Amino acid sequence: MTVEQSHGTEACKQVDDGITRVFQLLGKRWTGPIVAVLTPGPAYFVDLRRAIPGISERMLSDRLTELASAGLVLREVDEGPPLRVSYRLTAAGAALEPAFAELKQWAQRHLPEGPGGGC
């Protein structure tokens, strides 16, 4: 029997395709915080920028575009003056709220508090 034939089913395990797709989108830096800020309701671009310390305008714009393309965020233009752009979660984006709540609770129990630990 060769080495390839001797392994059990454990060696053949692969990550679920759904998990792979979720983390390809939500695992990108800044994406989770953006969704978390939008969970309570719509926010203007400037408010998102203020709520997420360290994110650049370019990165925020890129991530919002990705989330909109994935069907999780809706971009709405408020005709001015002044012209303002707001973002809100779609039904699919809002459906992430229970998962984010669970992740928040898990982090509070199992991860040490990092810098900027709260308001």
C-alpha positions as CSV (number, residue, x, y, z in Angstrom):
1,M,0.0,0.0,0.0
2,T,1.4,3.4,-1.0
3,V,1.4,6.5,1.3
4,E,-1.4,8.0,-0.8
5,Q,-3.6,4.9,-0.3
6,S,-3.0,4.7,3.4
7,H,-4.4,8.0,4.5
8,G,-7.9,8.1,6.0
9,T,-10.8,10.3,5.2
10,E,-9.4,13.0,7.6
11,A,-6.7,13.9,5.0
12,C,-9.3,14.5,2.4
13,K,-11.2,17.2,4.3
14,Q,-11.7,20.4,2.6
15,V,-13.1,23.7,3.7
16,D,-16.7,24.3,2.7
17,D,-17.2,26.4,-0.4
18,G,-19.6,28.7,1.4
19,I,-17.1,29.4,4.1
20,T,-14.5,30.2,1.5
21,R,-16.7,32.6,-0.3
22,V,-17.8,34.3,2.9
23,F,-14.2,34.9,4.0
24,Q,-13.1,36.0,0.6
25,L,-15.5,38.9,1.0
26,L,-15.9,39.5,4.7
27,G,-12.4,38.5,5.6
28,K,-10.9,41.5,3.9
29,R,-9.5,44.2,6.1
30,W,-12.2,46.9,7.0
31,T,-15.1,45.0,5.5
32,G,-16.4,43.7,8.9
33,P,-16.2,47.0,10.6
34,I,-18.1,48.7,7.7
35,V,-20.9,46.2,7.9
36,A,-21.0,46.5,11.7
37,V,-21.3,50.3,11.5
38,L,-24.1,50.0,9.0
39,T,-26.0,47.3,11.0
40,P,-28.0,49.8,13.1
41,G,-29.0,51.9,10.0
42,P,-27.8,54.0,7.1
43,A,-24.8,56.2,7.4
44,Y,-23.2,58.9,5.2
45,F,-19.7,58.3,3.8
46,V,-18.2,60.9,6.2
47,D,-19.8,59.2,9.2
48,L,-18.5,55.8,8.1
49,R,-15.0,57.3,7.8
50,R,-15.2,58.8,11.3
51,A,-16.6,55.6,12.8
52,I,-13.7,53.4,11.5
53,P,-10.4,54.9,12.7
54,G,-7.5,54.3,10.3
55,I,-9.4,53.6,7.1
56,S,-8.6,55.8,4.2
57,E,-11.2,57.4,2.0
58,R,-10.0,55.3,-1.0
59,M,-10.1,52.0,1.0
60,L,-13.6,52.9,2.3
61,S,-14.8,53.7,-1.2
62,D,-13.3,50.4,-2.5
63,R,-14.8,48.3,0.2
64,L,-18.2,49.9,-0.2
65,T,-18.1,49.3,-3.9
66,E,-17.3,45.6,-3.3
67,L,-20.1,45.2,-0.7
68,A,-22.5,46.9,-3.2
69,S,-21.4,44.6,-6.0
70,A,-22.0,41.6,-3.7
71,G,-25.5,42.8,-3.0
72,L,-24.9,43.6,0.7
73,V,-24.9,47.4,0.6
74,L,-27.0,50.0,-1.2
75,R,-25.6,53.4,-2.2
76,E,-28.1,56.2,-2.2
77,V,-27.4,59.7,-3.4
78,D,-29.2,62.5,-1.6
79,E,-29.6,65.4,-4.0
80,G,-28.2,68.5,-2.6
81,P,-27.2,71.0,-2.1
82,P,-25.0,69.7,-0.7
83,L,-24.9,66.4,-2.6
84,R,-24.5,63.6,0.0
85,V,-24.1,59.9,-0.4
86,S,-25.4,57.4,2.2
87,Y,-25.1,53.7,2.5
88,R,-27.4,51.1,4.0
89,L,-27.4,47.4,4.2
90,T,-29.7,45.5,1.9
91,A,-31.8,42.6,3.3
92,A,-28.9,40.3,2.5
93,G,-26.5,42.5,4.4
94,A,-28.9,43.0,7.3
95,A,-29.2,39.2,7.5
96,L,-25.5,39.1,8.7
97,E,-26.5,40.8,12.0
98,P,-27.0,37.6,14.0
99,A,-23.6,36.3,12.8
100,F,-21.9,39.6,13.7
101,A,-23.5,39.6,17.1
102,E,-22.2,36.1,17.8
103,L,-18.7,37.1,16.6
104,K,-18.8,40.1,18.9
105,Q,-19.7,37.9,21.9
106,W,-17.1,35.4,21.0
107,A,-14.4,38.1,20.8
108,Q,-15.4,39.5,24.1
109,R,-15.0,36.1,25.7
110,H,-11.9,34.8,23.9
111,L,-9.8,37.7,22.5
112,P,-7.8,40.1,24.6
113,E,-8.9,43.7,24.2
114,G,-6.8,45.6,21.7
115,P,-6.0,49.3,21.4
116,G,-9.0,51.6,21.2
117,G,-11.1,49.3,23.3
118,G,-14.3,51.3,23.3
119,C,-16.0,54.7,23.4
